[in-house]
Amino acid sequence: MLPVNLRHLEEHNVRLRGELAADELDLETGDEMIRIGGPLRYDIEVQQMEGSLLVRGTLRMALDCHCVRCLKPFRHDLELKDWMCHLPFEGEDKAAVVNDCVDLTPFVREDMLLEFPRHPLCKPDCGGLKTKTGKARKNADDSGSAAWAELDKLKL
């Protein structure tokens, strides 16, 4: 949990630095190619505004991934350098205040999940799995184009 006490914000902004364990974030990737590789590291500043909070800072997390082309494991460092979140106290998207505290965890979780790679690649030009001859297969784009060309030849 990443709570901010609103009473502390009455006099000045609050800076929060630390780590949040992956299980506390309750991140369900739903993707077997991506696993959480460590805790979330945060360095944020919270400012109280008229009827809302403004949260700015940096979020970092390591991901243990498998390349979708060659299946090799690799580490992906996820970093949101200029992360910003505006939390109103009223309206449809209002932040819940419990005992003068606002939990930032759901907002951090959502933004981190949105930054996860959709198709993790060990490197942008990964050639994919090797054939028996030791050569990499053609890029998925090339084989896909050939397949479409063959389908275009059909007279339906």
C-alpha positions in Angstrom: 0.0 0.0 0.0 1.2 3.5 -0.9 -0.8 5.9 1.4 -0.6 9.7 1.5 -1.8 11.4 4.7 -3.7 14.5 3.7 -2.9 16.2 7.1 0.8 16.2 6.2 0.0 18.0 3.0 -1.7 21.0 4.7 1.6 22.7 5.4 3.9 21.5 2.5 4.3 19.0 -0.3 5.3 15.5 0.6 8.0 13.5 -1.1 7.8 9.7 -1.0 10.7 7.4 -1.9 11.0 3.7 -1.5 9.9 0.3 -2.8 6.6 -1.5 -3.0 6.7 -5.3 -3.2 5.1 -6.7 -6.4 2.6 -8.7 -4.4 1.3 -5.5 -2.8 0.7 -4.0 -6.2 -1.4 -7.1 -7.2 -0.2 -7.0 -10.8 -1.8 -9.7 -12.9 -0.1 -9.6 -16.2 -2.2 -12.3 -17.8 0.7 -12.9 -20.1 3.0 -15.9 -19.6 5.8 -14.1 -21.5 6.0 -11.4 -18.8 6.7 -11.8 -15.1 7.4 -9.2 -12.4 11.2 -9.2 -11.8 11.3 -7.2 -8.6 9.7 -4.4 -6.5 8.4 -1.2 -7.7 10.8 1.7 -6.9 9.2 5.1 -6.6 10.4 8.7 -6.1 7.3 10.9 -6.1 6.1 14.2 -4.8 2.5 14.8 -3.7 1.0 18.3 -3.8 -2.4 19.2 -2.5 -4.4 21.5 -4.8 -7.9 23.0 -4.6 -10.0 19.9 -4.2 -7.5 17.4 -5.6 -4.0 15.9 -5.4 -1.2 16.2 -8.0 1.3 13.4 -7.9 4.5 13.6 -9.9 7.7 11.6 -10.0 9.4 8.4 -11.3 8.3 4.8 -11.2 10.7 1.9 -12.0 10.2 -1.9 -12.2 12.1 -4.8 -13.7 10.3 -7.3 -15.8 11.5 -10.8 -16.6 10.3 -11.5 -20.1 10.6 -14.1 -22.8 11.0 -12.9 -26.4 7.9 -13.7 -28.5 10.0 -14.5 -31.5 13.0 -16.5 -30.2 11.7 -17.4 -26.7 14.9 -16.4 -25.0 14.6 -14.9 -21.5 15.6 -11.3 -21.1 15.2 -8.4 -18.5 13.2 -5.4 -19.4 13.5 -2.3 -17.2 10.3 -0.4 -17.2 10.6 3.3 -16.2 8.1 6.1 -16.1 10.4 9.1 -15.7 7.8 11.9 -15.8 4.9 10.1 -14.3 2.0 12.4 -13.3 -1.4 11.7 -11.8 -4.2 14.1 -10.9 -6.6 12.8 -8.3 -9.8 14.8 -7.7 -11.7 14.5 -4.4 -15.1 14.9 -6.0 -16.9 13.7 -9.1 -17.0 10.4 -10.9 -13.2 9.7 -10.8 -12.7 10.8 -7.2 -10.0 9.3 -5.1 -11.2 7.5 -2.0 -10.2 9.1 1.3 -10.1 6.8 4.3 -9.0 8.1 7.7 -7.5 11.2 6.0 -5.4 9.0 3.7 -5.4 8.4 0.0 -4.0 5.1 -1.3 -1.9 5.7 -4.5 -1.5 2.0 -5.2 -4.5 1.6 -7.7 -3.3 4.5 -9.8 0.3 3.3 -9.8 -0.8 -0.2 -10.7 -3.0 1.0 -13.6 -0.2 3.2 -15.2 2.4 0.5 -14.8 0.2 -2.1 -16.5 -0.4 0.2 -19.4 3.3 0.5 -19.9 4.0 -3.3 -20.1 5.3 -4.4 -23.5 2.5 -5.9 -25.6 4.8 -8.3 -27.5 8.2 -8.4 -25.6 11.2 -8.6 -27.9 14.7 -9.3 -26.7 15.9 -6.8 -29.4 13.9 -5.0 -32.1 15.5 -6.9 -35.0 15.2 -10.4 -33.4 15.3 -13.0 -36.1 13.2 -15.5 -34.3 13.8 -19.2 -33.7 16.8 -20.9 -35.4 16.3 -23.6 -38.0 18.1 -26.9 -38.1 20.8 -25.2 -40.2 21.5 -22.7 -37.5 20.1 -19.7 -39.5 17.3 -17.6 -38.1 14.0 -17.8 -39.7 12.7 -14.9 -41.8 11.1 -12.1 -39.9 7.4 -12.7 -39.1 6.6 -9.8 -41.4 8.3 -11.5 -44.3 6.6 -14.9 -43.8 3.2 -13.1 -43.3 3.6 -11.3 -46.6 4.3 -14.5 -48.4 1.3 -16.2 -46.9 -1.0 -13.3 -48.0 0.5 -13.4 -51.5 -0.4 -17.1 -51.7 -4.0 -16.4 -50.5 -4.3 -13.6 -53.0 -3.8 -16.1 -55.8 -6.9 -18.0 -54.8 -10.0 -17.4 -57.0 -12.9 -17.5 -54.6 
